[in-house]
C-alpha cells in the first residue's frame, strides 16, 4: 500500500552571518516567559486542551532565501508547521530578520525584528502589529540608545510574571562590532512605544549570543550560545537581569556544535521543547526535556520548514475549536484514506484489515473499542478492547496490553485528538511523544514522527463510526 515518502530535496542554505564575517555568527538574544497570559504558555503543569479547544503554535520566521519578508506558520503539535501566509509582512524599508512574536493584553499580535542585513550597521529594531497574525501594520523603528552602537540584532519579547513587557536584544559597539552582549529593554507604557534604558544581562558575558530565557517559579533559565565553542550553554538566575550562573557547557545536552537561535515552548504534556538552528548542516532542530532541562531527547529535524525558516520564536495559545471524541461509548475506526479498512486487534497488535458486514462476529468484536478519558490526561483519550486491555505504543508499534498502573503505561496509552482535513476524521497524537501520530503503514498501526506531508496526514486520519459489535 503506502510507501515511505521520498526524502525532501536538500535546499542550499545561507551560511551563518558571523561565519561570513570573522567566522562568527551573531543571532542575538531571545527571551520569553511562558504563562497563560495572552500569547504565552503556562509555567504550571500543562495539560491537553479541554474539549472544544485546541493548542496553536505560531512562528513568524524570515526566509533563508529572503530576509526582506516573513512567512506565518502554525501548528497544533509544535512539529508540523503549516504555512498560513507567505510574505505576510514586508517592512516599508530595510530588512526583517529574527522576528519575535507575542500577543499583548490589547489583543494584538506584535513582532519586533532586526531591521538590517548582517553586513550593515544596524542601530534600530522594528515593530509591527496584527489583529489576526496574517495582516500586519508597520508601527515604527526604534533606535537602541547605546553609545557607539554598531548593531542591535534579534530583539525578543519577554513577558515576566508581573506582566511587564520586555525585549532582550543583542548589541555590539563600534570598537568590536562582532562581539555581542544581551541587553534588556523594558516597556514603560502599555502602547509599547516607550522603553527603559538598556541594561546588560549580568553573568552571561560578551561573546554569548542568542540568549533565550524561560521562567519557572522564581528562577530564570537561560539558554545561550557560546560563540567561541559554538555550543548552546545553560545558566540560571533569580533575577531577569542576573547575575546568571552558567552551569552546563560543551555538548552537555547532546545537541552538537554549530547550533544557534535556541527558543523554548512548553508542550501539552508539560514537557519543554527547544528549537534551534543547525546552521552548520542546514537543518532546524527540536529536542524535548521532562526533568527541568537536566536531560534532552536526541535532536530531530523539523519537517518541511528546515532549510526554509530562519531564527524564530514560538508562541503557544489555547484557542476554540479542536477535535473531540465521545467517551464512555464504543466505536469502530475507519481509515480516512482506505475506506474499507478499519482498526482491528490481531494477536494483541493493532492492524488495518478490510472489515465489512460479511466479516465474522469475532472480527467485528476485534474491531470495536471503548473510548475513555486519557489515562495520563483526562483531556486526552484512551482506547480499550473488549477484554479491558488498552491501546498503547510499545517500540512504536500499536498494541493492546493490560494496564499495569505505572505512569509510563498511562502515558503510552494516552492520545491527544488533533483535527484532520479528512471529513469526520481525527488524528491521534502520542501523549508522551509529541509530534508522533498513530498512523497506518503496510496495514499496521504504529506511532511515527509526522513527516509534514499530505500523505502522512491522510495515513494518520481515522473516522470514528458506529461500532461493528
Beta strands, then each sheet from edge to edge (+ up, - down):
strand 1: 53-59
strand 2: 62-63
strand 3: 66-75
strand 4: 82-89
strand 5: 97-103
strand 6: 109-114
strand 7: 124-130
strand 8: 136-143
strand 9: 149-159
strand 10: 165-173
strand 11: 176-186
strand 12: 199-200
strand 13: 208-216
strand 14: 219-226
strand 15: 231-237
strand 16: 245-248
strand 17: 260-266
strand 18: 272-278
strand 19: 283-289
strand 20: 300-301
strand 21: 309-310
strand 22: 315-320
strand 23: 329-335
strand 24: 341-346
strand 25: 349-354
strand 26: 369-373
strand 27: 381-384
strand 28: 390-394
strand 29: 397-401
strand 30: 415-419
strand 31: 425-430
strand 32: 436-441
strand 33: 444-449
strand 34: 461-466
sheet 1: 4+ 3- 1+ 22-
sheet 2: 4+ 3- 2+ 21-
sheet 3: 5+ 6- 7+ 8-
sheet 4: 9+ 10- 11+ 12-
sheet 5: 13+ 14- 15+ 16-
sheet 6: 17+ 18- 19+ 20-
sheet 7: 27+ 26- 23+ 34- 31+ 30-
sheet 8: 24+ 25-
sheet 9: 28+ 29-
sheet 10: 32+ 33-
end
